[in-house]
Amino acid sequence: MIILSKLADYGVIVATHLAAYPDRQVTAGAVAAATQLPQATVAKLLKAMAHAGLVAATRGASGGYRLAREATTISVAEVIAAIDGDIGLTQCSVHVDECSRTTYCPTARLIAAQCGRVGQ
């Protein structure tokens, strides 16, 4: 079983909340109240998701957040990656250059092929 970090878990909750109201723009405070998460945490998550292009932010008195694209086109993996960084099944799937076994490890080639890094 893979266990998400607490922030990634909260990020999925926030993204799911935004997906439930695709036509509304909501503030970080409103998301925090609806999800019962700390407002500072929600603001941090929304900022990370906006930086990753998953959430669109509008400033001003009528500003707020909404998903940047349709919810059906945003994967849970994208939300997790926006919060925690690249997802890797093994150390070498994310940090290929840091592994001393890449020249003879059969797993490294399989993972590289799955990640689109064939030939590395």
N, C-alpha and C positions, 0 to 999 in steps of 0.2 A: 504494500500500500504506500502511495506517495502522499505525504502530508504537506499541505500548503503552509506557508508562513502566515502568521496572523494578519499581516497587512494585505497579502494576496487574497486571503479569504475575505477580508473586508472589501477589497477592490471588486471582487465578484459580486458581493452583495450590493455595492453601490451601482455597478454596471447593470445589474438585474433590475434595480429600482428605476434607473433611467430608462431602461428598455420597456418597462411597464407603462411609461408615459411619454411616448415618442413625440407627441405634438406639443409638449410643455417644456418650457425652459425653467429650471429650478435652481435655487440658490444652494450653496453648500450647507447653510443652516437648515433649509427645508429638508435636504437629503439626510442630514444628521438626525433631525427630529424624527423623520419617517422610519429610518433604519435603526434608530436608537444607538448610534455610534457617536463617539466624541467629534465635535465640529472641527477641531484642529486636525484630526486624523482624516476626516472626510475631505477637508480642503487639500491636504497633502496628497491624497489619492487622486482627486480630481485634477490636480496640477500635473501629476505623473501621467495620468491617462490623456490629458490634453497634449502634453509633450509628445506622447506616442501617436497622436492623431486619432485616438479613439473617442475623445470627447471634444466638443466645440464649446468655447467659452465666449460670452458676450459681456462686455463691461457696461457699467452705467446703472442708472436707477432701475431700469427694467431688465438688467442683465441676469445672467445665470449660466447654467450648463445644460447640455443635451448631448446625446450621442452624435458623433460626427457622421455616422452612416447608419444604415438600417441594422437593427440588432441581429438579424439573421446572418449578416456578413461579418460579425465580430465574434471571434472564437474565445473561449475561456482561456486558451493558451496565450492569446494576444493580451488579454487583461493581466494574466500572471506575469508575462514578460515585461509589460509596462511597469509593473510594481517591483518585481524581484530581479529583473534582467533576464538574459537568455536562459531558456530551459535546456538542460542537458541531462541525459540519462546516465552518463558517466563523466568523469573529469575530462577525458579526452574529447568528448563531443562538443565541449565549449572552449577548452583551452588546449587545442591540438599541439601548439608549439611548446607547451610546458611538460609534455609527457616524454619520458626517455624510451618508452617501449613502442612508439608509433611505427618504427621500421619493421617490427616483427609481430606485432599484435594483430590477430585476425579480427578482433572486435573493432579496432580503430578503423579498418577499411570498411567494414559493414556500416558503422555509424557515419563515416564520411560520405558514403554512397547515399544513405538515407537523408542526410542533411544537404545534399547537393554539392558536396565537396569531393567529388570523385577524383581520384588521382593524387590526393594529398597524402 
